[in-house]
Amino acid sequence: LASAKDGTEIAALVEEMRDRFGALPAETVNLVGLMEVKILLKQARVRRLESGPGGLTLTFGPEGPASYDKVMALVTAPGRKVRLSPSGRLFVGDINLKTAADLERIKKFLPGLI
């Protein structure tokens, strides 16, 4: 899983595991979700993801985000708790990383940065 380069490779690996072992345990499903998030973070040029009581903090690499326009659209969207710091960190107050459902929310949020 760690060597997968995109969602298609992960899907193929998951299919192979299901064929060999049957239904996947929750821990494996969570691991697959984390690997999918890792790929999305790389595509969005996020160097670091932190989760705290106030939500997520995404730190972009020195080249900045994959799309400045998409980041700004998220920051200015009404009703979203998203702000950008002068140091280039993106704070997302309405998503956290505590449950499998939160992981799914992150997987849906990240493509908006690409």
Buried (B, 14 or more C-beta within 10 A) or exposed (E): BEEBEEBEBBEEBBEEBEEEEEEBEEEBBBBBBBBBBBBBBBBBBBEEBEBEEEBBBBBBEEEEBBBEEBBEBBEEEEEBEBEBEEEBBBBBEEBBBEEEEBBEBBBEBBEBBE
